[in-house]
Structure formats: structure tokens, C-alpha cells
Amino acid sequence: MYNGTINKNERGFTIVQILKDEVKNSINNAAVECFIEMGYEKASMREISKRSGLSVGNLYRYFPNKEALFDFVVSPAVKLLDERPMKPKAAVPFLDINMMQEMELIEAIIQARIANHDAMFILFLRSKGTKYENIKKKFAKLIEEQSIEFIEKEFKNDPRIIDGDLYHRAASAAFVEGFLVILEEAEDEKSFIRNLIQFIELNVKAIARHMYNVRDNKVQFRRINHEEIYKHFSSHCDNRGDSSTEDN
């Protein structure tokens, strides 16, 4: 594969490079098809070479192995996500204004989906067996950290708002799973954006507003206390040999 600088005055080198770029595009298109249909683990270099119209040997001249080819396919989405700051500019600037102008994380997701929808799809949903296979967990961890930071900053860990640590993890996991459903099933970019914004409007924004209303005593709200919980479920706890009423 030619990796040197092209002198455009030398017509031969320019043509060769154009041809090589066309071949690479063919390989990329075939690899995208295979990875979407089969996932990384089941896709094979032989099948990719067949769909790209190249011999297996010629395919290996461009990519030394399937892992390198996968990295090439998902690199646009990885690059775009890596280059964007992944924290909101303010605590909750999206409550009553256009969240897309403020939420860098959400904006990065949308831009990655629009510009590189196939790469985004493969990265999140077809990467099992690669170094990216835990990206869903990492994404959920990122959301969890932002959730904790938001609660600490806005509510000073008021137990009326969030009591315990598992809520953040559960809510973040639910958000990521919801996002992946939309990513996988949205038919086009408009559908993806519309459903993602709706998902945030009816979940993240609604929950945030409720938290503020509780803090500011704008709604009647009383959390079920620990004693009530343990009294109601004491028989279940006793059956498990766990009668402790300490908060975990």
C-alpha cells in the first residue's frame, strides 16, 4: 500500500493513489455490511474480501488482520466522540432551553450518528470481541459520574432527592439501553434525533424538574422512610435470614 507523499505533478502516482482509495472504500463498504449483519466475531476476512471483489491475499495487503480493519471502520465515530468534551457546560442548562446547544455529550452522539451512522452502529452494537466491547459500560459510567456530580452540586446530596448510590448506576444503565434501542431501530437521522430528544425530554428533563420542585418545596413529596420499608418487607428479609435494618 502506498503511504508516501503524492506529487500531483506526477500523474502516475496520483492515479495509483486514487485507485487505492477506491479499493479501500470498497473494502470499507464490504466490511460495514459484514460487521452489521454478523458482528465482529462472526465476520470473516474471507467474506469481506468476497463482497469487496478482492482476493483474500490482496485484502491482507491493505489490512493485516480483522482487528485492524474493524478499527478502520469505527475510527470516524471513535474520533468524533473522543474529540468532543463530554461534560455539560452547566449543571442543567437544558431544562427550559434547547439542550442540543448546551449538552456536549448529547450533541457529540447526534453528530457521530449523522456523520457516521454505520460506524456508530457497529461501535456500540457489533463490537463484541474487540477492544471496544465494553464501550456501553464505559458510556454508562460516564453518565453515572455526571449524574453524581449534578446531584452533589445542585442538591448537596439531600436525601430527599437521592438516597443511596445505586440509583445513579441504575438510571445511567437505563439511559444507555434506551439510547441503544433508538440507535438500532431508528430508520434515519430524523427519526434518531426526534426519538432521542423525546427520550431525554420525557426522562432526564422530567426527572430533573421534579428534583428541583422537591428541593424548592413546590410539590408535596415525602419519601418512604427506612423503617416503613423494612416493616413492610420484614417477612421477606427474615425469610432470607436478613433481618438487619441498617442502610446499605
N, C-alpha and C positions, 0 to 999 in steps of 0.2 A: 504494500500500500504506500502510495506517495505521501510523504509527510513534510516535504521541504517547502520552501517559499516558491510560489509560482511567479515566473516572469511573464506577464501578459503579452510582452512583445514576441515571445517565442510561442507561436501559435500551437505547435505540437503539444507543449506541456499544458497549455490551457485546455485543449480538447481532452487530453488524457484525464485531467482533474475533473472536468465536467462529467465525463463518463463514469469515473469512480464515484462521484457524488450521486449520480443516478442509480448506480448499483447499490450504494449504501441506503438510499431511500427505499429501494425495492426490498432490501433485507429488513429494514425497519418496519415497513408495512406488513411484511410476512410475519415478522416476529410479534407485532402487535396483535395480529389475528390469532396466532397460536397461543400467546400468553392470555388473551382474553377468553378464548374458548377452553383452554386446558389448564391454565395456571402455570407457574414456573416449573413445578416439579414434574408435570406430565408432558410438558412441551419438550420437543427434541430438536437438536440441530439438524437432523436429517429431514424432519418435516418442514422446518423453516427453510432449509435450502430448496426443498421441492417447491414450496409455494413462491419462493423468490426467483425461481428459474435458474438457480446456480447449482453447481456441483457442491457436494459437501466439502471437498478439498478447497474449493475457491472461497466458500463461506468462511472457513477457518483462516484464510489469508487476511480477512477483514476483522474477524473477532476470534481470539484464541480459544474461547470457551463460551458456554451458555451464560455463565455469570457475567462476563464482560458485555455480552450482547444485551442482557437484561438491564445492566447499569446504563447502557447507552439509551435504551428505550425509555426508562423512567427519569433520566437525568434532567429533562426540562422541568418536570414537576418538582423534583428534589431541589433543583437550583432556585426556582422561584420561591418555594417555601423557605429555604434557608436564607435567602436574601432579604426577606421581609421581617421587620421587627414583630415579635409575637406577643406583645403586651398591649392592652388598650391604652390610649393616650390619657384617659382619665378614668375615675372609678367606674361610673356607669353613665357615660355620656349619651348612650343610645336609648334612654328611657322615653324621651319625647322628641327626638330628632332623628335624622337619617343615620342609622347605625353604621351603614356602609362607609360613611365618611370618617368614622372615628375608630371602628374596631379593626385594627390592622390584621388580626388573626383571621377574622371572617373575610375580609377583603382579599387576603392572600389566598384563601381557599377558593373563592369565586374566580379570581384572576387565573389561578392554576387550572381550574376546571374548564374555563372558557378557552384559554390559550392551548392547553394540553390535556384535553379531556380523556384521551386514551391513556396517556401516561399516568394521569391522576387515578384513573380507574384501576389500572394494573398495580400501581404502587400500593394502594390501600386494600385492594380486594383479591389480588392474584400473586402476592409476593411471598407466600409460604415457601420456606426452603431457601430464602435469600437473607442477606444481612438486614433487609427492610421488614422482615416478617413481624417484628414487634412494633411497627410504626403506629398501629392502632392503640397499643398500650401507652406508647410514648405521647401520643396525641392526647389521650385521656388524662395522663399525668400532667401534661401542660395545662389543660383545662382545670384540673383539680387544684393545681398550685395557684392559678388565677382566682379561682373561687375562694380559696382560703384567704388569699391576700385581700380580696374585696371585702369579705366579712370582717376581717381584723381591722381594716381601715375605716369602713363605714359604720360598723356596729359595735366595735370594741369587744367582740366575742360575747355579746349579750346572749345569755342562754335562752331568752325568749325567741331569738331568731334561729340559731342553730345550736343544738345540744348534742355534743359528741362529734367524732371525727369521720365516721363512716358516711355521713350524708354527702359530703363533698365527693368522695370516691364514687358512690352510687350514682349521684346526679351527673358526674362527668362521664361515667361509663354509658349512662342512658343517652346523653347528648351525642356521644360518638357513634353509638349504634344507630340513633336516629339519622345522623348525618350520612352514615354509610348506606342506609336504606334509600335515601334521596339520591346519593351519588350513583348507586347501582341501577335504580329504576327510573330516574328522570330521563325522558326521551330526548331532550335537547337542552341547550343552555338556558332558554327562557323558563322552561319547566324546573330546571335545577335551582335557579335563582329564586323564582317565585315560591317554591316549596321550602327552600332553606330559610328565607326571610319569614315565611309564615310559621315555620317550626320555631324560630327564635322569638317571634312576636308572641306566640301563644305559650311559650315555655319560659325562656330566660327573662324576657321583659316582664311578663306577668308575675313571675316569682319575685323578681327584684322590686317591683312596685309594691307587692304585698309586704315584703320585708320592711320597706320604708314606712308603709302605713302602720305596721305594728310598732315600729320604733317611735313614730310620732303620735301614737295613740289615736289614729284616725279610724281604726276599726276595732271592734270588740274581739279580743283574741285571748284565749287562755290555753296554754299548753297543758296537756295531761301530765301531771307530775309523776315522779318515780314511784311514790307509794301507791298511787292509783294503778299504775301499770303492773306493779308486782302483785298487788292484791288481786287484780282481775285475772292475771296469768299465773298465779301462785301454784295452782294444781299442775300446770304444765311444767313449771320449774321443778316442783317436787318429784314428778314422775321421772325426770331426767337426773334426779339426785342433786339438783342445783337449787337450793333454797336461799342462796345469797341475795341480798338486796343492795349490794354495792354496785355503783355505776361503773361499767366498763368503758 
